[in-house]
Amino acid sequence: MGIHQSSRPGQAPRGSLRRVLGGLAAAALLASVPFATALGAQDGVASYYGKRFHGRRTASGDRFNMHALTAAHRKWGFGTRVRVTNKANGRSVVVRINDRGPYVRGRAIDLSYGAARRLGMTGSGIAKVRLERLGHAPMGGSGARLRPTLDDLF
């Protein structure tokens, strides 16, 4: 009996079903995640929001603090840490996703005023940026320890 032969007639070789299902599951996960997200980084345009929303509730339930290092993203989960780099001047900041948006076509992320100020983009209001997903912070935590998300594995 060969190593890929089954001990019973008509039965699939041992382990092959597991390999096939595992491969299909991995393919389904990769297909469900946009290519740039699967790599953990994307280029795009950032904008910012501030005073008008200060103190209001975000989609995550947090109160928006325009001076905190937070951001809104359409798809990445709440608590996800993202390094945002201004491509024009090389400045970077790490923000935590706690809101949904931006709702303007062509924009990748909406930053708090505090994050935008650190990137040096408050004058223009928008900037070409590089987004790198770093991981997921425990809810209510300081974010000092980063926990990888499922997307980080692919």
N, C-alpha and C positions, 0 to 999 in steps of 0.2 A: 504494500500500500504506500503510495507516494505521500509526501508531506502535505499536499493540497487535497488529498482524497478524504472523503467522508467515511466514517465507520459504517454508515447505513446507506443503502441504495436510495437515490432520489433526493438526498439531503445535500444542501449547499456545503461546500468546504468550510471547515471551521474558521471563524474569524473573518471570512470574506463579507458576510452580511454586515458585520460591525464596521469593517473598512468602508464599504459602500455607503452605509448610512452616515458614518462620520464625515465622509467626503461630501455627501449631499448636504448635510447640515452646515458644514463650513462654506460650501458654495452659496447656500441660501443666505447665510449671514453676510457674506461678502456682497452679494447682489443687492441686499437690502440697505447697504450703507454706501453713500456716494463715494466715488473714488478718492477725492481729496480728503474726505473724512477718514477713510480707511487708512490713509497714510498719516493721519494725525495733524496735518497741516494744510492750510489753504491760503491763497492770496485773495484780497478783496479790498473793498472800500469801507472805512469806518466813519461813523458820524458820532455825535454825542448828544446827550440830553442832560438837563440840569434843573435850574431853579423852578421852572414851571411844574415839575413833578416831585420836587423835594418834599418828603414826608408822606407821599401817597404810597399805597400798597402796590408792590410789584406782583407779577404773575405767580411768583413763588410764595407770596404771603409776607415777605419782608417789607419793611418800610424803606422806601428809596432814600438813600443818603447821597446827595450829589457829590460829596467829598470822598466817599468810600471808593475802593477800587473794585467796582462791579461792572457788569455789562448785560446786555440783552442779546440773545441769539435765537434764531427761529427753531433750531433742532437740538442743539446740544443740551444735555440735562442740567437741571439746577444743581449747583454745587461744583460743576466742572470748572477746573482751573485752566485758564488760557493765557499763554504769553502772546501779547500783541506787540509787534514791532513796526514802528513808523518807517516805511521804506525810504522816505526822503532824508531823514536825519539819523536813522539807526537807533533811536531811543526805543526802549522796551519797558513794558509794565506787565505784571501778572494780575489778571482780574478773575473774579468768580462770577459765573453766570447765575443770575437770580431773577431774570425777567425774560419776556418774549419780545421779539422784534429783531431788527428794524422792519418797519412796514413800508419802506421806500424801496422801489425797485432798484436793483443794482448794488444795494448795500449789504455787507456781510455781517456787521456787528454794530451795535449801538453802545457806546461807552458812557460811563458816568463822567461828569465834568472833571472830577479829580483824576481819573485815568487819562482823559483827553489832555488835561493840563500837563501831566507828566510826559506825554508823548509830543508836546509842543504843537498841538493841532487846534487849539481853541480859536486862533485867529481866522483860519480858513474854514473851520467847521467840519471839514472832512479830510481824510488822508488815505492814501494807498498803504495798506498794511499787510503783514504776514501774520497769520493766526496759527499757533501751535498748541494743540490740546495736550495738557500735561497730565491730567488725571481728574479724579473726583474726590472732593474733600468731604469728610464726614459731616452730616448735617449738624449745625449748631457748634461745630468745632472751629478752631482757628485756621485750619487748613494747613498746619505745619506738616502733617503726615498726609501724603497723597495716596489715595487708593485707586488703582487702575480701573477703568471701565471696560466693559466687554469690547467696545470699539478699539481700545488700546491694544487688544490682542491680535487684531487683524490689520 
